[in-house]
């Protein structure tokens, strides 16, 4: 519940006008505000580890924006007055999911981090709205009270949702697929034959584990399941194990008797443009079942972190990039030392040189792969080499690695020559 009017004095007209002006700016969602709010999700190592889950990360980002817009809209209409709590569908789903994982306290940490960041942004803006010290003091006091009460009330609602979810879990004796599989993934002893009977999937085979998810709001389960079955079909798996792990995430295990074709995987990505998938390497038996799933999780975290990552990828495709991004500062220094000015040039040059190196420096094969004339490719390669700070012939492996990192880290766009 919000504070009662008797405990919430009406601000002066000057402060109400400033609140209205500030709310108008906040409603435009300034890019620097969104960036700072997104960064606030990683205020501690524990939070960052959790938010490597792309689905939860995307939901938290949307929830932050929704709460900001709600608070701004309320102050635009009734500046300086109490703001009713607002908990978006994203926040409800996230709260329930974290309750199931036993990580509810992290949601509170995220909320407090967002509150601190919002206050810093608002306070910085305040000094651009007025130079009157008396009005400014009242304005900051009213703003701090408003933001704090709004977040506190939201957290009360979220806490009630979490308690209800925990209570439901406590009284639910039904053992579902996720519970059974989680026992196996946690390393507990499992009767493998009974596991196979209950889930219709044998552990006595070589597996590919996969995560299929969507980062869009209100994602539907059916397209995710369709994508999971399409991926399983690529390996010839008739009866894959599909587990509903979260509102927008599926866990998938399929036979690895038939190797995956990377071109076919990209075809699946085009078929399901709103979904993503991360695939572990093949593994035999119970240990392979676990290990491949952990590799799929590692792949998913990298895909969620790097802006240029493809929609579908395997652990083998990301191993090098994953290692190179463990130390971001060192990675940036490596890229600059190998690529120099090429690192900031249009992506078309970087892609051309990367494809040339990937094809063993074969001009004809590279031109065919890129679908361009041989002479066009030669011009691009000449331009790219002119921008390098080192000789290509002496540093092919290092340059290829640096290009791989840049391409995975840069959002796709429509660069032209």
N, C-alpha and C positions, 0 to 999 in steps of 0.2 A: 504494500500500500504506500501511496505517496504521503508526504507531510501534509498536515491539515493547514488550511489557510491561516489559522490563528498563529501558527508557528512559522509562518512564511511571510514576512513583511513585504509589502509592495515596494519595489524599487522606485527611485525618482524617475521623472519623465526623461531626464537626460540619459540615465542609464538604460532605461527601456529602449530608447532610440538606438543607443549603441549596441544593445543586444540584438535588435532587429537587423542592424547593418551587418553585424558579425554573422548572424544566421544566414543572411543572404549570400555572403561569401562562402560559408561552409556548405550551403546547398549546391554550389557549383562543383563540389568535390575537387578542389585544387590538386593537381597531380602530386605536388610535393607532400600534401597531407596524406594522400593515399599511400605513397611510398613509405612515409614515416610510420603510418599505422601498420602497414604490412611488415615493416622491420621490427615493430614492437612485439610481433609474435615470436621472436627469437631472443627474448631478453635474458634467458638463462639456458645453459646446456641441456637441462632436463626438458624444457619446453621445446627446444629445437629438435631434440631426438623424436619427440612425439609428432611434431608437425612436419616431419619428413614424409608422413602419410599424405600424399597429394590430395586425397579426397577431403580429409579433415582440414588441411591447409586451405584449400579453396573455399570450404564452408566457413572457416573462421574469417577469411578475408571478406567474404560477402556479408557475413554477420556484422563485422566492424563497420562496413560502409552503410549497411541498413540502419544500424543504431545511430550513426552520425547523422544520417538524413532525417531520421525520426526526431532526434533531439533538436536539430536545426529547424525543422518544419514547425515543431511546437513553439519554439522561441520566435519564429517569424510571425506566428499567429497571436501568441500570448507571451511577449518578451518578458523574461525574468520571472515567470510564474512556474509552479511545479510542473514537471513533465511526467506524464503517465509512463509506467514501465513498458518496455517493448522487447519481446523475445521472438526473433524470427524463426521460421521453420528450420533454417540451417542450424541455429543455435539449439533448438529442441533436439534435432537428430544427433548433433554432436554430443550434447549432454548425455543422451541415452547411451550412445556408443561408448563414451568414456566411462560411464557407470558400469557397463558390461565388462570393460577392461580393467576396472578397479583403479582408474586414473582420474577420478573426478576433480581432485584438487588442482590438477594442471589447468583445468578450465578456469578456475578462479584466478590462477596466476596470469593467464592470458588476459582476462578481463581487467585486472589491475594494471597490467602493462599498457593495455589500450587506453585506460583512463589516464594514466600518467602522461602518455604521449599526447592524447587529446588536449590535456590541460596545458602542456608545453606549447603546442601549436596555437591554442586559443590565446594564451598569455602573450605570446610573441606578436600576434595580430593586434592585441589590445593597444599596444603602444603606438600602432599606426593609426588608430581611430581617434585618439584624443591626447592632448598634452596637458589637460587640466588634471592636476594631481588629486584633487578632491574627488572628482567624478571617476577618475581612473581607479582609485582605491575602492570605491563602492562597486564599480563595475567588476573588478577582479574578485571581490568578496561574493557578490551575487553569482558570478559565473562558477566559482569554485564550489559553492553550495549546490548549485543546480547540477553540475556535472557529477559531483560526488553522490548526491541523492539519487540521480537517475541510474547510475551504475549499481549502487547499493540495492535499489528496488529491483533492478533486472536480475541481480544475483540471488535475491530472495526467491524470485520466480524459478530461476534455474535450479536452485538448491532443492526446491519442492519437487521439480521434475526428476532430479537425480534420486531423491529419496523414494519416490514412487516407483522408479525403475528398479532400484535395488530391492525394494520390497517385493516387486513382481518376480524378480529373479530368485529371491529366497524361497518363495512359495511355489515356484514352477518346478515340478519334479520330472518334467518331460526332458529326456536327453536327446537333443537334436544333433544334426550332422556336425555343426560347428563345435559343439562340446566334445563329441567323440574325437574329431580330428585334432582339436586343441590338446587333448590329452596325449595324443601321439606326438605332436609337434613339441610338446613340453618335455619329452623324454620319458614319460611314464610307461610302465609295462602295459602292453596291450596284447590281447589274444588276437593274433593276426587273422586267424580263420574266422573268428566271430566278427571281427571288424569287416572282413570281406562280405560276410553274409548280411550284416546289417546295412552296409552302405553300397553293396553291389559293385565293389571295386577291389581287385586283388592287390595285395602288397608284394606278391612274389613275381615282380616284373620290373623292367626298367621304365622309369617315369620321367616325364617332363612336368614340372610344376609351373603354374602360370597364375598371374593376378590380372584380372580384367576389371577395369573401373572407369568411372566417368567423373569429371570435375565440374560438369555443368549443374546448375541448380535443378532440383526436382527430377533427377535422372530416373528413368524407368528401368525396371529390372529386366524386362523381356529382351530389349536390344543387347543388354550385357550377356544374358544367357545365350542369345543367338550367336553372338561373337565367340563365346566360349566353345559352343558346339562346332562352329566353323573352324576354329583353331584345332580342336580335337580331330576334326575330319581330315586335316592336313597330314596327321600322323596315322591315319587309318583306325583311330580309336572309335569303337562303336558305342561303348558305355563309359564315358569319362566320369570322374568324380567332380561334381560341381557343388560348392558350399557357399551359401549366402553369408558372407563374413561381416557385412555392414550394409547400410542402406544403399550405397552405390558401389559396392565392391564384391566381387566373386573370387573365391579361390578355386583353382582348377588343377586337376591332375589328369594326365593322359599318357597313353603308352608312348614309349620312345623307341619302339621297334623300327620305326621309319624316321629318318632324319628330317629335320625341318628345312624347308627351302626359303631362303631370305626373300627372294622375289615374291613368293607366294604370301609370305607374311605381310609384305607391303600391300599386296592386293587386298588382304583382309582389312588393313588399316584404311584403305580407300572405301571399302564396303561399309565400314562402321566409323564414319568421320567424327562422331561425338564421343567415341570410346577410346580407351587406351589399354595396352597390355604389356606386361613384363614377364619374361620367360627365363626360367633357370635351366642349367645344363642337365643332360640326362643322368639319372642316378638309379642304382639297382637296389631293390628291396626297401626295408624300413628306413635305413640310413639315407638311401638315395631320395626317398620320399621327403624326408626332413630337409636334407641339404639343398635339394632343388628348390624347395619352397623358400628357404632363407636367401638363396641367390635371386629368386624372383623378387623378394622384398628389397634386396639391395638394388636391383635394377629399377624397381618402381621409384625408390627414393631419389635416384639420380635423374630419372625422367621428370620427376616432379620439380627438381631443383634447377635444371638447366633449360633455358628458354628455347634453345634450338633443337632439343631432343626430339626424335621421331615419336609417333604415336604408339608404335609397336617396336620392341627391341628385345634382344636376348642378352643374357649375362655376358656372353662372349663378345658382343659388340660394345659393351660398356666397361669391361675390366680396366682397360688402360685409362679411360677418361675418369673412372672412379678413383683410381690411384692418384691421378694427376690433380684432382680437385680436393684432395684431403687437406692440402695447404694452399688456400686460394692466393695468398700473396706470392708464394713461390711460383705458382702456376702462371700468374700474370707476368712475373719477371721473366720466366722461361719463354712465354709467347713473344714478348717484346724483344728479347735477345735473338730469337730465331726469325721472327717475321718483320720486325721494325715497322715501317710505315704500311706494309701490307696488312697488318692487323686491323687497321682502321679504314681500309679501302672498301669499295663495294664488294659484297659477298660473291659476286659473279667471278671476280678474279681469284678469290680464295678457293671457291668450288672447282674452278678450272684446274688450278695447280694441284689441288688435292686429288682430283680424279686422274690427272696425268701421273702422279706418283703412285696412286693405287693400281694403275694399269701398267706398272713396270716401265713408265716413261715411253710408252708406245703411243705415238701421235694418232695414228689411224684408229686404233682401238678406242682411245679416249674420245676422239671426235664422234665416233659412232655411238658411244655410250651417252654422250651429252647431247647428241642430235644437232650438231653444228658443223659448219664447213671447216675443213682442215685449216684454211688460212685464217679464219676467225679465231680458232683455238690458238694458232701460233702467235697471233698478235696479243692475245690475252696472256699467254705464257711469257712472252717477252716483257710485257708491262709488269707482270707479277715479279719476275726475276729482277727487274730494275729496282723494285721497291725493297727487296730483301737486303738486310745488312750483312749477310754472309753468302758465300758461294753455294749455290744449290748442289753442285756436283759433290761437294765435300760434306754436306750436312743433310742429305736426303731424308734419313730416318728421323732426325730431330725436327726438321721442317714439317714432315708429314704428321708427326705427333702434335706439334703446335697447331697445325691447321685443323686436325681432328678436334682439339680442345676448343678452338674458336668457333668452329661450325656448330658444335653441340651447345655452345653457350650463347649463341646469337639467334634471336627470333627470326624465323623465315620471313622474307619479304619479296618484293618484285623488283630487285635490282636489275638495272639494265646496264649495258656496256657503257 
